[in-house]
């Protein structure tokens, strides 16, 4: 059963913050403007929402959140003929830290729960939020959407528990073994005819299977408690961090594993994770490590591919990983990278490689500068055919 927006959010409103809302000299009343459209989803009664305030930044160090509340109310409730609805927010660091023109999104997550998200104009975070909620042409007045009937698929689900436990027991297998298991359970794909579609099918299946197995293992661990009396906080925190780190590490390695299988299927020659200059280890070198270090080999026939599940500022890491290759490639699963960032990538001679199904999340002018996995394979195949 696919996850949908309606499973997590019942409604959303988005607008650009105005100067009066972010200027500390004038925004002391803690109210958002242009809120009349919320009547359609909040109704006419007073509501107080327990609220998370989140600031999203393309720089991970710039992300922070506070807790507080929102209040939807009629300031002229006792007036016989007039109404004046307001949306009040409690003290928080997020809105005062924002700038005029930043995107603010108010999401209702339950009857009395909400989340307020702010991100800067032109950022990748903004592009992703607009894509997720299918929003466009946001101005200074809230655009409000009811999501209760939204059916867009945004996740993975399934019921493979019995076979997973039978195969791996109550343990996490190696990433390579788990990636192979995921590939073996995906049917009706063709690597050679549709490498982009095959890659995404494998990744989605592995995510589905891993989260299913993880749920079972973590639940069992929680039952036993932590420490001698089951309440050791430090041991619990350590366990929680290990779960998060395993997720991050597995995602990157599985991406590389599936790509390697696809490249092998096309009979491409490559080295994976081999040393170049200054102990750098690019994810993929074509046609391989020995060719790269052969001074007589033509550098124009070399290709480097970096692999990042998410790009953000981490894409710059690949720029120094292979000095002999001036024009580098990066494949990522991140949707809607901002135009500013993709232009900077081009300026740094970095070619973005995006699987076909993710490319539509980018603006049309960006799409013209992006290649898909199939294109990349063709490019490397042509170079390989020129090697004597």
N, C-alpha and C positions, 0 to 999 in steps of 0.2 A: 504494500500500500504506500503510495508516494506521499511524501510530506507536502503540504501546501502552505502558502502564506497565512491562510485562515487558521491553521493549527497554532500559530504563534501570535498573530496580530489580528485584532478585529477591525481596526481602522487606523488611518494614517493621515496626517496633515503636514504639508511642507510649504516653506516660504523662504525668502531672503530676509535676513535681519537688517533693519533700518538703523540709521545712525542714532536715532533717539532711543532705540532699544539696547544698544551696546555702550553708549556714552555714559560713564559712571556719574556724570554731573546731572544727567536728565533721566536715567533709567532706574532711579531709586525706588520707584513704585512697584517694580517687579511684575510688570504686566506686558504681555505680548499683544501686538496690534494686528488688525486685519483678521479677526477671529470669528466673524459672524457665520462663516460656513460650518463651524463646528456644531451649530444647532442641529444640523441634519444627523449627526451621529451621537452627540452628547445629550440631546434633548433639551428640555427647559428647566429641569430640576437641578439643584445644587449638587455637585459631586466633588469629592476630594479624592485625589489619586496619590497613592504611594508611588514615588517616582525616582528612577535612576536618571541622572544627568551625565551624559557621556560626551567627551570631546575626542573626535577621531582625527588623527594626523597621519600623513604618509610616513612621518618619522615616528617609529614605535616609541621612542622616549617621550614624544609629545602627546601620548594618549593618556587620559585620566578620567576619573568618574567620581561623582558625589551622589549621595542619596538625599532626598528631600520630598517635597510634595507639590502637586498642582491643585488648583481649586478653580472649578468652573461654576460661575454664579451670576445672578442678576443683581447688579448694583442698585437697581430701582425696583426691587421686588415688592416693596410696599406702595409703589406708585400705582394709581388706579389705571392709567392708560399707557404709560411708557415703560419700556424695557431697555436695559443697557448691560449686555452680557460682557463679562470679563474673564480672562484666563490668567490667573495669578500664579507665580512660581516663587517658591521659598528661596532663601539664600543658597547660593551655590557658586562654585568657581568657574563653571563652564561658560555661562552666558556673558559674564563680565570679561572673560578672556577672549571673547569672539570679536570679530571685526565686521564692519558694515559690508553687506553683500554675502556673508557666510550663509551656508545652507543650514536651516534648522528644521528638524523633523520631529513631530510629536506622534508617538505611536501608542495606541491603547492596547495593552497586553492582557487585560482582564477587566472585570467589572470596576475594580477600584485600583488598578495598577496601570502605570504608564512608563514610557521611556522617552526622554528628550535627547536627541542626538544633534550635535553641531559639528560641522566640518567646513574647511575653508573652500572658497570658490576656486574652481579649476583643479582641485586635488583629485587623486585617484580614489580616495574614500568617497568623495562626492559623486564621482561617476558611477561607482559601484552601488551606492544607495539609490541613485536615480534609476539605475537599471533594475535593481531588485524590486523596487516598488512601481516600476513602469511609469515614472514621472518625467515631465519635460516642461520647458518654458515656465520655470518657477520665477515669480516676481515677489513683490512686497506684501501680497495678500495671500493668506493660506489657501492652498488647493487641498481639498479634503476628499479622501476615498474610503468607501466602505469595503472592507476586505472579507466580509463574512462568506461571500460566495466565490472568493478567489481560489482558483484551482491550479495555479502555476506550480510546477514541480520544482522544489528547491532542495531536495535531499535524497537520501537513499533509505530503503527499508527492506525487510525480508525476514524469512524464517528458516535459517540454515543451522539452527543450534544443534540438533541431533547429530548431523553429519560432521559438524565442526568438532564437537566433543569426541566423537568416535575417531576422528582422524588425528587430532592433536592433544586430546585430553584437556586437563585444566591448566594448560601452560601456553605461553606465547611462543609460537615457533619462530625460526629465523625469518627475516624479511624475504629472503630469496625463496624459501620453501612456501611461504604464505602467498607470495606473488604468483608462483607457479600454480598453486591450488586455485587461486582466483581465476587465472587464465583458463584452467581446465574446466571450470564450471560455467564459462561463458560460451554459448552456442551461437551459431548463425552469424559469425563474423569472418571477414576475409582480410588477412594481413596485407597481402599483395594488392588486392583490389581497393581496399579502403583502410589504409593505415591510420588516418586521423580518427575515424569512427571506432576502429578496433582499440586504439589506445584509450580513448575515453571509456569505452565499455569495460575494459580491464580495470581501469582505475576506479570506476564507480563500483564495480563488483567487489574489488578488494576493500574499498572503504566500507561497504555494506557488511561484508563478512567479518572484517576486523572489529567494527563497532559491536557486532552481534556477539562475537567471542569475548570481547573486552567486558561487555555488560555482565555476562555470566561469571567471569573470573573475578571481577571487582566486587560484585554482589557477595560472592562467597567469602572474599577476603574481609569485607565489612562485617560479616556475621561473626567472625572470630575476634574482632576488636584489635586493639593495638597495645602492646606492652603487657605486663603481668596482669594488671587488673582490667585490661581492655580499653583504657581511657588515656593512654599516653599520647599527648597532643603532638610532641615532636615526631614520634614515629608515624602518626597519621599524616602530618605535613610532608614528611619524607616520602611516604607512599603516594600521596597525591601528586607531588612533583614528578615522581617516577612515571606516573600514568601520563602526565602532560608531555614529558620529554620523549616517552616512547611514541606517542602520537606524532610529534613533530619529526622525529628521526625516521620513523617508518614511512611517512608520506614521501619524503625526499628520496629514500632508497628505493621504494616501490616504483616511483616515477622512472628512475634510472633503469631499474630491472626490466620494466616493460619496453622501454625504448631500445635497450640492448637486444632484446628478442626480436623486435621489429627490424632493427638494422641487420641482424644476422639473417633474417628471412629474405632480405634484399641483397644478401651476400656482399654487404659493405665491409671493408676492412677498417678497423678502428682499435684504439686503445682506450681503456676506461680508468680514469683516476691515476694516470702516470705522471711522473715529475717532469716539469719544464724548468724555467728559470726560477731561482730563489725559492726552491722547494714548493712551488705552486703545483696544484694537481687539477687541471681542467677535467671536467666530467667526461667529455669525449674528445678525442683527437682522431681525425681522419687524414690519411689512411693508417696512421698509427705512430707510436712512440719512436720506433727506429727511423721512420721517414722524417719525423720532426727534427731529430738530432743528426741527420745526415746532411752535412754542409753542401753536398752536391745536388741535393734534391730541390726541385723547383718549389719555392715557397707559395706560388700561386695555386698549387695543387693541394695545399694544406687547408684544412677546415677545423675550426674549434667550435664546439657546442657546449654552452653552459646550461645547466638544468636547475630551475628554481620553481617550486610549486607556487610560491608567491614572489613577486619581484620587489615592490616598494623600493627602498633605497639600496637593497642588497644586490641589485643588478650591477652596480658599479664594481663589485668584487671580481667579475669575470674579465674586466678590462685589462688587468695585469697578469692574467694567467697564461698567456702564450705570446711572448714578445714578437716572435717571427711572423705572427698572423695579424696583419693590421685591421682587417675587417672580420669581426667576430660575430657569432650567432648565440642567441639565448632563447631557449624554449621555456615557456611558463604557462601555468593554468590560470593565471590571474585575469579576471575579466576587467574591462573598462579602465585600463590604465590611463591616466590623464594625458591630454594632448601635450601639455608642457613636458611631461616625462618622456613620452615617445619621441618628441622632437629633440630632446637632449640625448636620447639614445642614438638617434640618427647622427647627431653632431659628433658623437663619440665613436662613430663607425660601428655601431652595434645593430645587427639585424634581428628584429624580433620575430620569433617563430611561435605561432599560436594555432592550436588544433582548430579545425574548421568550425565546429559547433560553438566555439567561444568568440570567434572573430566578429559576429554580429553585435556583440556588446560594445564594440568600439565605434567611434564616429566614422562616417563615410570617408572623410579625407585621411583618417588614420589607416583604414582598411587597405587603402591603395599602397601603403608602405609596409604592410605586414605580409609574410609568407606563411603558408600552412606546413604541416609536417610532410605532406606529399611533395610539395614544392622543394622542401629542403632535401629530401631523399633524392629527388631527380638531380638537384644541383651537385650533390656529392657523388652520385653515380656517374655523371658526366666527367667530373674530375678524375674519378677512379679509372674510367675507360681510357684516359690519356696517359696513364702510367705505363711505361714500356717494360 
